[in-house]
Amino acid sequence: MLKLYGFPLSNYYNKVKLALLEKGVPFEEVLVHWGVEGKEGKSPLGKVPYIETEDGFLCESQVILDYIEARWPTPALVPADPWQAAKVRELITYCDLHVELCARQLYPQAFFGGSLPEKFTERVRGDLARKLEAFASVAQFAPYAAGDEFTMADCAVYVSLPLAALASKLVYGEDLVAAAGIDWKGYVKLIEQRPSAQKVAADRKADQARAMAANKAKAQ
C-alpha cells in the first residue's frame, strides 16, 4: 500500500492527500515533520510530503501528483485535451510557486509568533498583490479553479489560497486575496461539499489541536 509521509497541517501534504482521496487510492498516513528522515534519502531536503511506493520513495508535491495521475488515471484530475491539461498545470504553478511561496514569507509572523521587519513585510505586500493579480488572470473559478470540473488545480488552490488570505489579514489587517477580487471563501465552501475535502479539513483541525496542546505542554 502506498504510504504518505507528512502531517495534516501542511498544505502541500494536504494537496497530495486530497488527490489520493478523490481517486480512491488506498494509502497509509505516516506522521513525520520538517527535517525528519532526510538523511535516509527518503526526502533529501527533509521536506514533506513524500510517498513510499513499491518502487521506492518520491518527494515534491507536484511530482507526486503527476505520478498519482499516471499510476491511477481514473477518475482523471487532468483533462484529456493537451491544452487544457497544460492550463491546469499552469494554474498550479501560479498557485504554488508564485502566490503560496510569496505568502509563505509572512508565515513566521502570521502563524508562529515571530516578528518581521516592516520594510520586509511591505516589500512582500507589493509582491504578493502583484502575484495575486496574475493568479486571478489565469484562474477561472467557474466554479472550480480551472473551469467547470474539479481538477488537480483544485488540490493545490484549496489548500494554499486560504493560507495566503489569512496570513495577509493577520500581518496587514487586509485580506489581499479578497482585495484581488477572488471570492476564496465561496470557493472553499464549494470544495468542502466534497467528502474528500471534508476529510482533509477535519484532519487538519485535529492536527492543529494536537500541535497547540503539544506547544502548551512545552511552555509549562
Phi, psi and omega per residue, in radians:
M1 nan 2.439 3.094
L2 -1.085 2.459 3.092
K3 -2.040 2.319 3.107
L4 -1.892 2.081 -3.097
Y5 -1.786 2.374 3.109
G6 2.641 -2.630 3.134
F7 -2.631 2.569 -2.969
P8 -1.189 -0.129 3.032
L9 -1.452 -0.223 -3.137
S10 -1.394 2.162 3.118
N11 -1.137 -0.626 -3.135
Y12 -1.259 -0.564 3.002
Y13 -1.074 -0.786 -3.107
N14 -1.226 -0.477 3.040
K15 -1.024 -0.825 3.134
V16 -1.239 -0.752 -3.122
K17 -1.045 -0.724 -3.138
L18 -1.094 -0.727 3.124
A19 -1.114 -0.754 3.132
L20 -1.092 -0.739 3.131
L21 -1.159 -0.717 3.118
E22 -1.057 -0.659 -3.102
K23 -1.497 -0.173 -3.125
G24 1.241 0.507 3.140
V25 -1.423 2.183 3.074
P26 -1.133 2.347 3.111
F27 -2.704 2.745 3.102
E28 -1.954 2.347 3.093
E29 -1.618 2.314 3.123
V30 -2.125 2.047 -3.054
L31 -1.328 2.032 2.982
V32 -2.466 2.786 -3.113
H33 -2.097 -3.047 -3.093
W34 -0.960 2.430 2.994
G35 1.320 0.007 -3.083
V36 -1.510 2.335 3.011
E37 1.208 0.149 -3.140
G38 -1.077 -0.624 -3.103
K39 -1.201 -0.286 -3.133
E40 -1.509 0.016 3.094
G41 1.473 0.026 3.128
K42 -1.256 -0.683 3.042
S43 -2.517 1.703 -2.947
P44 -0.939 -0.533 3.103
L45 -1.690 0.084 -3.140
G46 1.246 0.362 -3.109
K47 -1.586 2.679 2.980
V48 -2.048 2.669 0.093
P49 -1.518 2.879 2.859
Y50 -2.548 2.828 -3.094
I51 -2.184 2.736 3.038
E52 -2.021 2.140 3.140
T53 -2.056 3.112 3.092
E54 -1.148 -0.302 3.140
D55 -1.720 -0.153 -3.124
G56 2.350 -2.842 -3.077
F57 -1.702 2.609 -3.141
L58 -2.491 2.344 3.136
C59 -2.215 3.059 -3.041
E60 1.394 2.061 -2.947
S61 -1.019 -0.728 -3.097
Q62 -1.273 -0.614 3.043
V63 -1.072 -0.732 3.125
I64 -1.106 -0.766 3.129
L65 -1.082 -0.712 3.119
D66 -1.143 -0.644 3.066
Y67 -1.111 -0.814 -3.138
I68 -1.041 -0.737 -3.133
E69 -1.105 -0.697 3.131
A70 -1.281 -0.652 -3.078
R71 -1.341 -0.658 3.137
W72 -2.232 1.381 -2.995
P73 -1.229 -0.226 -3.111
T74 -2.148 2.292 -0.082
P75 -1.254 2.512 -3.065
A76 -1.267 2.389 3.025
L77 -1.892 0.072 3.074
V78 -2.298 2.338 3.138
P79 -1.050 2.656 3.112
A80 -1.230 -0.557 -3.139
D81 -1.169 2.225 -3.081
P82 -1.011 -0.683 -3.128
W83 -1.173 -0.824 -3.135
Q84 -1.138 -0.630 3.079
A85 -1.099 -0.721 3.113
A86 -1.142 -0.640 3.126
K87 -1.168 -0.616 3.063
V88 -1.079 -0.814 -3.122
R89 -1.228 -0.537 3.040
E90 -1.078 -0.783 -3.139
L91 -1.111 -0.697 3.091
I92 -1.068 -0.725 3.128
T93 -1.087 -0.753 3.107
Y94 -1.106 -0.679 -3.131
C95 -1.194 -0.913 -3.012
D96 -1.316 -0.896 -2.980
L97 -1.495 -0.467 -3.091
H98 -1.799 -1.012 -3.084
V99 -1.282 -0.972 -3.006
E100 -1.171 -0.780 -3.116
L101 -1.171 -0.517 3.053
C102 -1.231 -0.855 3.134
A103 -1.103 -0.521 -3.115
R104 -1.028 -0.453 3.108
Q105 -1.111 -0.369 3.139
L106 -1.558 -0.236 -3.010
Y107 -1.038 -0.672 -3.138
P108 -0.969 -0.680 3.132
Q109 -1.472 -0.698 -3.061
A110 -1.202 -0.708 -2.955
F111 -2.073 -0.304 -2.971
F112 -2.140 0.273 3.017
G113 1.346 0.187 3.134
G114 -1.459 3.109 3.109
S115 -2.363 2.166 -3.114
L116 -1.849 2.584 3.105
P117 -1.061 2.439 -3.115
E118 -1.036 -0.666 3.127
K119 -1.067 -0.674 3.125
F120 -1.172 -0.860 -3.091
T121 -1.146 -0.572 3.098
E122 -1.201 -0.627 3.066
R123 -1.129 -0.762 3.124
V124 -1.099 -0.660 -3.119
R125 -1.029 -0.832 3.140
G126 -1.121 -0.712 -3.131
D127 -1.169 -0.755 -3.128
L128 -1.151 -0.726 3.114
A129 -1.049 -0.731 3.134
R130 -1.139 -0.715 -3.103
K131 -1.292 -0.570 3.059
L132 -1.166 -0.637 3.080
E133 -1.089 -0.739 3.112
A134 -1.149 -0.759 3.109
F135 -1.024 -0.786 -3.126
A136 -1.074 -0.477 -3.118
S137 -1.337 -0.379 3.134
V138 -1.821 -0.336 3.093
A139 -1.397 2.665 -3.121
Q140 -1.934 -0.746 -3.066
F141 0.858 0.966 -3.039
A142 -2.226 0.980 -0.070
P143 -1.583 -0.170 -3.125
Y144 -1.495 2.940 -2.984
A145 -0.996 -0.694 -3.077
A146 -1.891 0.174 3.121
G147 2.551 -2.486 -3.017
D148 -1.644 0.060 3.114
E149 -2.262 2.614 3.044
F150 -1.170 2.267 -3.139
T151 -2.351 -3.125 3.068
M152 -0.988 -0.516 3.127
A153 -1.064 -0.618 3.137
D154 -1.191 -0.512 3.081
C155 -1.090 -0.589 3.129
A156 -1.456 -0.838 -3.025
V157 -1.177 -0.737 -3.098
Y158 -1.043 -0.653 -3.048
V159 -1.550 -0.277 -3.037
S160 -1.975 -0.624 -3.072
L161 -1.078 -0.728 3.099
P162 -1.073 -0.545 3.101
L163 -1.153 -0.714 3.095
A164 -1.096 -0.703 3.127
A165 -1.131 -0.827 -3.089
L166 -1.189 -0.735 3.139
A167 -1.072 -0.767 3.141
S168 -1.170 -0.648 3.107
K169 -1.113 -0.742 -3.108
L170 -1.242 -0.608 -3.101
V171 -1.490 -0.721 -3.019
Y172 -1.863 -0.214 -3.038
G173 1.340 0.233 3.138
E174 -2.499 2.329 3.076
D175 -1.390 1.796 -3.079
L176 -1.272 -0.399 3.082
V177 -1.197 -0.855 3.087
A178 -1.100 -0.646 3.131
A179 -1.116 -0.417 3.093
A180 -1.445 0.073 3.102
G181 1.490 0.339 -3.108
I182 -1.791 2.089 3.114
D183 -1.467 1.275 -3.046
W184 -1.243 -0.524 3.134
K185 -1.171 -0.731 3.071
G186 -1.114 -0.674 3.112
Y187 -1.120 -0.782 3.132
V188 -1.071 -0.717 3.108
K189 -1.059 -0.686 3.116
L190 -1.115 -0.859 -3.090
I191 -1.130 -0.638 -3.085
E192 -1.350 0.117 2.906
Q193 -1.354 -0.261 -3.109
R194 -1.514 2.347 3.135
P195 -0.978 -0.619 3.141
S196 -1.074 -0.791 3.141
A197 -1.208 -0.618 3.084
Q198 -1.085 -0.689 3.106
K199 -1.139 -0.796 3.123
V200 -1.065 -0.791 -3.111
A201 -1.134 -0.734 -3.136
A202 -1.139 -0.735 3.141
D203 -1.197 -0.609 3.099
R204 -1.127 -0.775 3.134
K205 -1.113 -0.685 3.120
A206 -1.147 -0.691 3.135
D207 -1.232 -0.587 3.078
Q208 -1.112 -0.740 3.102
A209 -1.113 -0.703 3.110
R210 -1.085 -0.777 -3.126
A211 -1.128 -0.711 3.130
M212 -1.132 -0.708 3.120
A213 -1.142 -0.679 3.132
A214 -1.160 -0.725 3.114
N215 -1.154 -0.639 3.112
K216 -1.148 -0.703 -3.137
A217 -1.137 -0.662 3.122
K218 -1.156 -0.610 -3.081
A219 -1.298 -0.355 -3.086
Q220 -1.396 nan nan
